[in-house]
């Protein structure tokens, strides 16, 4: 991953964490919702070109999969930790 891609991936992770924390943070998040949120945020920030496709894949690898029941707020904390940001 290039330095730009790392910064872009972190920006996406932080934006996702913000969305999850600002919304109904007590709701359960699903794996399908995780994938949809990643795609939407990458598209919002970078459009639909090859860079966006590669970034979507990188963020999917970085953002932990939903392996058990957790709330959107809990997942927001996990994403911030993954991005290296403050909780």
Kinemage of the C-alpha trace (Angstrom):
@kinemage 1
@onewidth
@group {chain A} dominant
@subgroup {mainchain}
@vectorlist {calphas} color= white
{ca unk a 1} P 0.000 0.000 0.000
{ca unk a 2} L 1.396 3.416 -0.903
{ca unk a 3} L 1.611 6.221 1.616
{ca unk a 4} L -1.270 8.024 -0.094
{ca unk a 5} L -3.386 4.893 0.001
{ca unk a 6} L -2.671 4.461 3.728
{ca unk a 7} L -3.762 8.038 4.400
{ca unk a 8} L -6.853 7.587 2.212
{ca unk a 9} L -7.757 4.328 3.960
{ca unk a 10} L -7.390 5.959 7.373
{ca unk a 11} L -9.589 8.853 6.251
{ca unk a 12} L -12.285 6.392 5.158
{ca unk a 13} L -12.073 4.454 8.442
{ca unk a 14} L -12.395 7.655 10.498
{ca unk a 15} L -15.330 8.862 8.370
{ca unk a 16} L -17.060 5.505 8.859
{ca unk a 17} L -16.474 5.667 12.613
{ca unk a 18} L -17.954 9.178 12.667
{ca unk a 19} L -21.040 8.030 10.735
{ca unk a 20} L -21.600 5.083 13.050
{ca unk a 21} L -21.106 7.139 16.213
{ca unk a 22} L -23.366 9.966 15.016
{ca unk a 23} L -26.235 7.712 13.973
{ca unk a 24} L -28.221 5.327 16.127
{ca unk a 25} L -25.067 3.929 17.757
{ca unk a 26} L -27.033 1.343 19.757
{ca unk a 27} L -28.246 -0.508 16.629
{ca unk a 28} L -26.644 -3.817 15.667
{ca unk a 29} L -24.350 -3.651 12.641
{ca unk a 30} L -24.193 -6.498 10.126
{ca unk a 31} L -21.443 -7.632 7.765
{ca unk a 32} L -23.545 -6.544 4.788
{ca unk a 33} L -23.951 -3.090 6.290
{ca unk a 34} L -20.181 -2.902 6.895
{ca unk a 35} L -19.482 -3.626 3.228
{ca unk a 36} L -22.110 -1.155 2.059
{ca unk a 37} L -20.829 1.608 4.315
{ca unk a 38} L -17.280 1.098 3.056
{ca unk a 39} L -18.361 1.214 -0.592
{ca unk a 40} L -20.491 4.328 -0.043
{ca unk a 41} L -17.754 6.225 1.801
{ca unk a 42} L -15.006 5.317 -0.662
{ca unk a 43} L -17.276 6.384 -3.536
{ca unk a 44} L -18.158 9.622 -1.760
{ca unk a 45} L -14.503 10.502 -1.196
{ca unk a 46} L -12.936 9.154 -4.425
{ca unk a 47} L -15.619 8.535 -7.032
{ca unk a 48} L -15.777 5.332 -9.066
{ca unk a 49} L -12.398 4.877 -10.783
{ca unk a 50} L -9.600 2.339 -10.346
{ca unk a 51} L -8.243 4.181 -7.292
{ca unk a 52} L -11.624 3.868 -5.590
{ca unk a 53} L -11.837 0.149 -6.408
{ca unk a 54} L -8.388 -0.508 -4.949
{ca unk a 55} L -9.112 1.643 -1.909
{ca unk a 56} L -12.399 -0.191 -1.325
{ca unk a 57} L -10.484 -3.482 -1.240
{ca unk a 58} L -7.840 -2.096 1.112
{ca unk a 59} L -10.409 -0.695 3.535
{ca unk a 60} L -12.310 -4.003 3.479
{ca unk a 61} L -9.088 -5.730 4.533
{ca unk a 62} L -8.335 -3.180 7.258
{ca unk a 63} L -11.818 -2.853 8.744
{ca unk a 64} L -12.434 -5.942 10.880
{ca unk a 65} L -15.230 -8.218 9.739
{ca unk a 66} L -18.350 -8.505 11.860
{ca unk a 67} L -17.892 -11.903 13.469
{ca unk a 68} L -20.285 -11.483 16.383
{ca unk a 69} L -23.172 -9.258 17.379
{ca unk a 70} L -22.049 -5.719 18.152
{ca unk a 71} L -23.524 -2.264 18.067
{ca unk a 72} L -22.647 0.468 15.621
{ca unk a 73} L -21.054 2.413 18.488
{ca unk a 74} L -18.828 -0.514 19.444
{ca unk a 75} L -17.755 -0.937 15.836
{ca unk a 76} L -17.021 2.801 15.599
{ca unk a 77} L -14.533 2.396 18.457
{ca unk a 78} L -12.920 -0.564 16.694
{ca unk a 79} L -12.594 1.433 13.467
{ca unk a 80} L -10.984 4.369 15.280
{ca unk a 81} L -8.486 2.027 16.894
{ca unk a 82} L -7.775 0.421 13.517
{ca unk a 83} L -7.239 3.850 11.945
{ca unk a 84} L -4.867 4.767 14.752
{ca unk a 85} L -7.104 7.567 15.985
{ca unk a 86} L -8.475 8.575 19.337
{ca unk a 87} L -11.446 6.740 20.751
